[in-house]
Structure formats: structure tokens, C-alpha cells
Amino acid sequence: MTEAATPLAAAAADYLRWLQVTKRASPHTVEATRRDLARFSETVAERGVTTPAAVDVHLVRAFVARRRKLGLAATSVQRELSSVRSLFRHLCRLGQAQTNPAADVRAPKSQRKLPGTFEKDALGSALDNREGQAVLPRDHAIAELLYSCGMRLAELQTLTRGQFDSELTEVRVTGKGNKTRILPVGSKARDAVRAWLETSPAGPPNSPVFLGRGGAALSRSAIAQGLKRWAAAAGLAGRVHPHRFRHAFATHLLEESGDLRAVQELLGHANLSTTQIYTHLDFDRLAKVYDAAHPRAEIKKPENVAVQPECDAKIAT
């Protein structure tokens, strides 16, 4: 069956339009949701279910089980189930569904792994490498900006000149959920961006900062490939991709400051739990912070303070 052949698929198409126009979700989110709902509509249609009212909790559970049986990763199934939940939540708001059949369906658990990060010294040496700066000024500026601000790839790709202040000390980005935040730009990143803009054709405030061929904004794949070329020229070993710079930003900042809330705000995470999973500190540092700060941690006696005899007598009684 084609995607537009059933009432369920039509309801999904209406929801996607609402997501794009009213909710103003990112194109990436809309496209991912479209794929998820298309798979769901096609799967339940094979069982003869073509309307939202005919979908029940057992059918949603069967869909989840089937996707897992096909070998789909738990995180992918979680996303697909979330898309189905969101669709029926929307239909309930409109009065087109009485209940949400996906509300109580449990998603498969996944082992949450922290993405790899760069060693602080290795990344710093690569960013200071003059060869990488001279040969690939655009890609060097991208690396500096990702590490300095911790912005997402989508935020960097759509970055325009007008989002910076006049001195390039701050940049305003709009992330997930259409939420805007202001990020400080470090001095090294400012210098790198300024050096790139001096070699780039001048443009209006809404022109992309990082241009590709034809004057259009660089694609995500072009940014990723550019970072790999820069890393090879700058001597940065290991797997290099844009998200790894964001993780390095969060990890190194948290290690130095210990301020989880500040890192949460800079990353643009809605929930603190996301930041806790996204960043990490070694246990030795955590233990030292605990011993130094927690009122019920081990209490150390002040040095060079003698205990008075009368105190011993009082304690003994």
C-alpha cells in the first residue's frame, strides 16, 4: 500500500504538516518522523488495520516486537515508538482518537554509551597547529567554533553572519524545540572565524557563515568531511566527527568547572538527566569533590590543633 492510501497514513500526513508549520520542528525531525510513521502505517496495514480508531495497544506492542525481531537497534525502536505516541497524542487533542494506544507500551531498553571524546591536550595541539590553520582556514574555524561553543551540527550548518554580535564574542543559535540560546565565543574561535570571514566573500547578515560551492551553506556531510581533512592536516588522531567536538566541549568544561547546570544551559538540554548521560567525570575527581564538599563525608581533624585536657575529661564523663 502506498503511504497516502489509508486513513491512518492520511492522519500521519496531517500531523507532519502540523509538526512542520505549527510546531516549527527542524527538517531533520520532520523527515525522521515521516519515516517512522510510514513504517508503522505499512506494518499495521498488513494486518488489515487502516484507520487510527482500529489501532490498539496490542497492535503497537506487536509492531515494537516485530521491529526488534528484524534486528533494529533499541534506540531506533524507541524513536519509532515515540513518533507513534506523538501522533496519537495529537489525534487525541483534535478529538480524532479516544485514547493513545502507544501511551503504555514500553520501549526496549538500550545500553547508553557515552560517545568518544578527544583528549584535551591532543585537541588543543591540533587546534594550535599552524598547518591546519593555514591550509584549511574554513575547516579550522568550524573545529574551533564547535569546540568553543558546543553547538549542534544543525546549529552550525545553518549559522548566519547576523547571529554573531559585532565583535564575534557571542553567537545566538536556535536548537531543538525552536529554543534560542546565546553562547560565548572563545578568543581562539573568534580569531579563526574572523580569519575565515576575511577570505570569504562578503554577504548580508542572513548569508551563511560557512559557504560551499555555489555560495550555499555547507551540507552536513561536507562539514564532516572537512573536519576529517582538517584533522589529518593538524595531526589529530582517532575518529573525527562534529558531535565529538560537542562532547569534548561538555566534558572538558564540566571537568574544570563542575557546574552541571551551566553545561546544561550551554548545550541546550531540556532535562538535566540528558546532560548527566552526555558528560562524564572520572570517579577519582567525583570522590574528591564529595570528600571536600559533602557534610556527611569523612571529617578530617584540623592540623596542629592540640586537644585540651579538660575536653578529654568532659568527654570521658
N, C-alpha and C positions, 0 to 999 in steps of 0.2 A: 504494500500500500504506500501511496505517496504521502508526504508529510501533511498535505492540505486536504487529504481525503476523508478524515474523520472529525467529528465534533471536538474530540479531545485535542487533536492536533490544531484545530482552529482556535480553541481556547488558549493553547500554548502560544500561538502566534500573536493573539491579542495581548497576552501577558508580556511577551517580549517587546512589543511596541510600547506598552506602559513602562517597562523597565528602561527602555532607551529614552523615551520622550519625557515622561514624568519624573522617574527616579533619576534620570541622567546618569545611568551606570556607564562604565567605560565600555568601549567596543569589545575589548577582550572578555569582559564579564558577560556581555550580551551574547557573544558568539559561543562561549563555553556553555552557557545556559541553554542556548538553542540546540546544541549537540546533545546535551544531557536529556532534554525533553523529547527530542526526536527519537532517541533510543528507547525511552520509556514508552512513547506512543506506539512505536512499531512493535515493541515486545508485547504489550498488553493487547494490541490488535490481533496478534497471532492466537490469542485466547478468546477472540470474539468480543473483546471489550473496546468500544469505540467512543463512549461518552464519559464525561467526568463523573456523573452520578453512579455509573456502574463500577467505578474503581473502589475497592475496599482494602482494608488493612492486609488481608491475606494475599491479595494480588501484589501489593507493594513489597511485602516480605518475599514473595516468590521472585519478583524482579531482582531484589538485592541478592538473594541466594543464587540466582542464575548468573548474575554478573560476576560474583565471586567464583563460581564454578568454572567460568570461562577464563579465569586466571587474572582478572582485573585487580590491580592493586587496591588495598583497603582505602587509601586516600582518595582514589578516583571514585570508588563506590560511595564514599562519604559525600563527595561533591555532587554526584548524581542524585543521591537521596535528598540532599539539601535543596537541589533545584526542584525536585518534585514537591517537597514540603512547601517551598516558597510559592509554587504555582497554585497549590490548593489553598494556601493561606490567602492568596489574592482572590481566588474564586469565592471563598467564604466571605470576604469583605464585601464583594459585589453581590452576594446573595445567590450566586450561581452554584454553590455547593453547600450542603448542610454541615458536613464535618470534613476534617482534614485526615484522610486515611493514612498519611505518612507521618502524622504527629508522634505516634507512639512506637514507630518502627525503629529499632536500634541499629545504628550503623556499625559495621565491623570495626574492631579496634585495630589500630596500626601502631607500629613501633615508631615513635617520634625520634628521629635522628637529627642532631644538630648539623647544619651544613658546615663544610670545612671553612676555615678562615686562614688568613695569612699571618705568619709570624710578624710581629711588629717591626723588628729590625730589618727583616728581609724586604718588607713592603716599603719601609722608609728609604732603604738604599736604592731600590728600584725607582722610586719616585724622584730621588735626587740624582739619578743617572743622567748625565748631560746628553748622552747619545739618544736616549729615548725621548728627551725633550726636544732636541734639535731635529731629529728625523721625522718624528710623528707628533707635531705640536697639538693637533686636534685630539688624537687618542690619549696623549698625555694629559690634556686638560680634562677629558672625560674621566680618566682614572683619578685625578686629583679631586674632582668635584664629587664623584661617588664616595670616595673615602672621607672627604671633609664633611659632607652633609648627610650621608647615609640615605640618600633618596632612592626611591624605587626606579627600576629601569624605565617603566612607563612615564614616570615623572620627568626623568632626564630626557627621554626621547621627544617629549612634547614641549620642552623648555624653550621659551622665547626670550629675546633680549629685554623686553619690558618687565619680566618677572624679577630682574635684578634691580637693586637700588642703584643710584648714580655712581657709588663708589665700589660696587660689587661686594659689599660687606654682608648683604643679606639677599636671600632669594625666596620668593613666595611660590610655593608649589601646591597643587591640588591633587590629593591622593584618593584612596578608596573611600567610597561613600560620599564623594564630592566634598570632602573636608579639606579646608585650606590651612596650611601652617607656614610659619616663617622660620627659615633655617639660617643660622650664621654660616658665613663662608670664611674658612681659614685663609691666612695670608698666602700660603703656598698655592692654594687653589685659586685665589684671586689673581695671582701673578700668571698662573697657567692659562686661565680663561682670558685674561687681558691679552696675553701673547697670541692666543689663537684668534681672538676678535680682530687684532691688528692685521692679521694676514687674511682674514675672511672679508668678503665683500660687505660693505655697509648696508644696513637694511632698516626698515621701520621697527617699532617696538614689538610688533606681532610676528616678526620674522624669526625662524628657528635659530637657536644658538649654534647647533651642530648640523651643518649642511652636508648633504651628499651630492650626488650628480644631479644636475638639473636644478639645483637650488632648493630642493625639497628636504624636509627633515630626514635624518638618517633612520633607516629601519632598525628594528631591534636586532636582527641578525647582523646587520652591518656594524652596529655598536659592539656586539660580542666579538665579531671577527677582528675589529680594530683593536680591541683590548688585548687579544691574543698576540697580534703583531707587535703592539707596544711592549708587552711583557717579554717577548723574545728579544727585542732590541734592548730593553732595560735590564735584562738578566733576572727576571722574576720567574722562579721555577714553580712547578705544580700546576694544577688545573686552574685556569683563569676564566671567570665569567662575572657578569655585572653584579649578581646577587652576593657574590663572595666579598665584594668591596663593602656592601651594606652590612654584612655580618661582621666584617673586620671593624668597621666604624663602631658598631654597637658593643662588640666585645672589648675593644681597647678602651673605649670611653667608660664603660662600666668598671673595668679593672682599675682605672685610675681614679674615678670619682665615687664609685659605689652607690650612685644615685639612680636607682631603678626607675623612679618616676620621671626624672628628667630624660632618660634614654627613651622611655615610652613615648613621651611627647615629641621628641625629635624624630622618632621612627614613624609616628603617626598611627600607633596601635590603639585600637578602641579599648582593648582589655589588657590589663597588666599581665595576665596569665600568658598572653602571646609573647610578650617581651621576656618573660621568665624562661620560656622554652627557646626563644630565639637567641638568647645570650647565655653565656656561662662564665663562671669563675672557677678557678681551681679550689679544691677543698681546703688546702692549707691556708689560703687567704681568707676564706669564709670562717675558718676556725679562729684565726687571729682576730678578725672583726668581732666575732662572738665573744671571745675571751675579754676583749678590750671594752666592749660596749654593753653586754647584757648584764642586768643587775643580779642575776642568779648564776652567773658564771663563776669560775674559781676566783676567790678573793685572795689577793696577794698581800702579805704584810708589808707595810712601808719599811723601807730600808733605813738602817741607822737610828731606829727608834727603840729605846730601851723600855722594857715593861716595868712599871713601878711596883715595888714590893707590896704596897698597900692594896694595889689592884689584885694581885695574886691572892692576898688574904681574903678579900671580899668575894672573889670567885670561889675560893675553897669553901666558904660558908654557904 
